[in-house]
Amino acid sequence: MGYLYQPKLRNGKLGRIWWMKYYVNGQPRRESTGADKESEAKRILKEREGRIAAGQPILPRADRIRYQEVAEDLRQHYQTTGSRTTKESETRLKHLDEFFAGRRIATITQADITSYVLKRQSQEASNATVNRELATLRRTLRLAYEGGKLFDVPPIRNLKESPPRQGFFEREQYETVRRRLPVDLQVAVAIAYAFGWRTQSEILTLERRQLDLDVGTLRLDPGTTKNDEGRLVYLPSDLKAQLAAQVERVRALERQTGQIIPYLFPHLRGRFQGRRRRDFRKAWVTACRKAGCPGMLRHDFRRTAVRNMVNAGIPERVAMKVTGHKTRAVFDRYHIVSPGDLQEVARKLTGTFSGTSGAPAVATRRANVRKYGRAPVAQLDRASDF
């Protein structure tokens, strides 16, 4: 059995930190718990004895490793593997760094995680945002465990998230909003409506070299999309004509300003004339308000495009390639069913329950019976229809 003690200092007083003595294969070991509370020191001692009894390896530094060290390990992991961009990882780690700074990771319990959740909720963070941060914390502690810096990972349970947004554009809504945008932005949203591409990070960043009007293709380069994969789409004739007109507008701007403009969607006028458009949030909000559908998001085009392609009979794996969805689970969240879709089901089911569905075929068989005295051989096993 091990025990706790507080060693005496040079002045004869007891030290603030508790130490522990325990035995491994009959050999005594002494080690600082790093805790100034006896209850916490007892927990660490019991955990150490439990690992010895189970034959598990002893991690002598585990109780002294602080959050900052393992958070830096996670940053290096993201940097070397490329699984997260620097911006994305820092966004997720920001609030975790503030809350757990200075903490020993061995002392982080489920109660601490609950306190973190309560603090983030008091800051009006959504459950979905908190869940992404908890996933980062889970990954941080898991890497520490795999690296021999932590005995075990405390349970981290996700919060219930709000249902995914159901917004999408019916054709009439889309046309109404589109007409109220500047002519170049009408082309941008036409791309979003057709293919579900992200307006700010994928459409407005397009350069003219990515458009091939001769072949009729538009492409996104690898490394420029959210999942880092490139995409290539073939343009419908009407969208191809709109893009050709947009290219002519850019060429006219080049002649007017005497500069080379590589972008497909530059500012056509104003003090930023010739520079790439980075956003058009204000124009979008104004157009939606004038169209009588305030609150619509440009991201709703992703749901709209998925729904339109699936309803048009395009195979889902092809639609996923166009929109850039890598997993079926996320793709399914974007496949929205509208009241019109449900009404179409009702129209197709009309007569099914009254027995009138397929009436032309039944009438033909009855006519054959009246004319020939019997039904054709292929219809004899369907005598119950009569």
HELIX and SHEET records of a PDB file:
HELIX    1   1 GLU A   38  ALA A   53  1                                  16    
HELIX    2   2 TYR A   67  THR A   81  1                                  15    
HELIX    3   3 THR A   86  PHE A  100  1                                  15    
HELIX    4   4 ILE A  105  THR A  107  5                                   3    
HELIX    5   5 GLN A  110  SER A  122  1                                  13    
HELIX    6   6 ASN A  127  GLU A  146  1                                  20    
HELIX    7   7 ARG A  171  ARG A  178  1                                   8    
HELIX    8   8 VAL A  183  PHE A  195  1                                  13    
HELIX    9   9 THR A  199  ILE A  203  3                                   5    
HELIX   10  10 ARG A  208  GLN A  210  5                                   3    
HELIX   11  11 SER A  237  THR A  257  1                                  21    
HELIX   12  12 ARG A  281  ALA A  291  1                                  11    
HELIX   13  13 ASP A  300  ASN A  311  1                                  12    
HELIX   14  14 GLU A  316  THR A  323  1                                   8    
HELIX   15  15 ARG A  328  TYR A  334  1                                   7    
HELIX   16  16 PRO A  339  LEU A  349  1                                  11    
HELIX   17  17 ALA A  359  TYR A  372  1                                  14    
HELIX   18  18 VAL A  377  ASP A  385  5                                   9    
SHEET    1   A 3 TYR A   3  TYR A   5  0                                        
SHEET    2   A 3 TRP A  19  VAL A  24 -1                                        
SHEET    3   A 3 GLN A  27  SER A  32 -1                                        
SHEET    1   B 3 LEU A 211  ASP A 212  0                                        
SHEET    2   B 3 THR A 217  LEU A 220 -1                                        
SHEET    3   B 3 ARG A 231  TYR A 234 -1                                        
END                                                                             
